[in-house]
Amino acid sequence: MKLEEIYKHPFKSLIHMERYVNKGSPSGFTKKYTVSKRYDPRSDYKSFELPFFAFPKNDLVLFREEHTVLYPKISENEDNLLFPLHPDMIPMLYEQYSIKDFSEHNIAQRLTVFPTANGRTILRLSDNRNYYIKLHYHGIIGRINRALPLSKAIAGPEISHEIETAVGNDDFPNTLAVLPERLAIIKKTNSKLIPEIGVVFRDFEPFPFVERTYLVPFFSLFSNDEKNTKDPFILCQIVNNYSNPLDAFEDFINMILSGYLYLVFNRGYVPEINAQNAMLEITENGLPIRMVLRDLQGWEKDLDIRECNYLSCDFKSAPYKCICKKDGEKYFIRHSFSYDFKLGQYILSEIVDVFFNFFNVKIEKLEGIIKDIFHKISDGKDSDYFFPRDKWYCHEDILLTEKRPYVEKSNPKYRRS
């Protein structure tokens, strides 16, 4: 993929990057479970028909209900809403779990959608508004189960609402944006095994909005284009717009860490940022300006930091993804896991490798720059955030459907110990 194509055909290029410029997780996990081939973004199928079921509003839980009007085709009429369900789920819910509401015979309509890289979030095109739909998937995609019960379905929109409100504040960094999650709809069922089925609607455009910019998923920055194998990495093309590669590197790291550390220390979140749920926003001159975050469900809420910042700890999604010092060792492990492993291994290490392999900058120098920028932006606020400071934590390369054991390692790469 060439930058010129992104400028000329931004939507077409984004779909292409989601499908073919994505080497996946750097963890090297070998047995990745995914959706059926017909709906797999890596397949030859470019789109599919997404089934919608009509249910009375009274039978649904609506979170941020006022935004229902934003999404075309969601309201069947004044009394009924249309509820999308991944096609893989229909035979499972109807036959295996006897949830009769999701019979093929009850489908109200089907709409054309495009799969994105993670397999269960799809893109809906509309004349009035493009938007993403994050679907319930009672099964394993990647390494974890992607079901969306009520607490998970509302977690992202709940955080999104606060971030949207914070955008006007003086401390909100101009290097950060989100794809807002404006609406969650949950259908309660008669099944004890799957009592709730949720869906989340996400905006297509970043907030706050900036004109004449373009989005690149982070995984596409350092991945080969399967359809254009001779094209250089997109990250390399961006760096070539600079006279000095180190200036580009510092711009990237400042952009990433200013957003990350704002969320940690100003808002009391432990964000889950990896190459899948982060996007880079670039100008028409190919310069990076913002990190755009999508899929906010996995962010943890650090109740101690929020309390110190006089922020509400009354989350409707609680206790889902709420942590505090009373959790003991796990509290500090989650801090390290978010920064050292998720952000560190999935994004920072990938960027470091590109600058080392293609621009001949020593890894030690690059890691030192990251440590210096982290130290400067954190301004001492991290003094008791990591414990012990010379350790960091990751997951083994295993399925994470039940227990999630942590592996302790020494000498974190991207912060001072």
Beta strands, then each sheet from edge to edge (+ up, - down):
strand 1: 48-56
strand 2: 60-63
strand 3: 80-84
strand 4: 107-115
strand 5: 121-124
strand 6: 131-135
strand 7: 137-141
strand 8: 144-146
strand 9: 176-178
strand 10: 181-188
strand 11: 196-203
strand 12: 213-217
strand 13: 269-270
strand 14: 278-283
strand 15: 288-293
strand 16: 300-302
strand 17: 322-323
strand 18: 391-395
strand 19: 406-410
sheet 1: 2+ 10- 11+ 6- 5+ 4- 1+ 3-
sheet 2: 7+ 8-
sheet 3: 9+ 15+ 14- 12+
sheet 4: 13+ 16- 17-
sheet 5: 18+ 19-
end
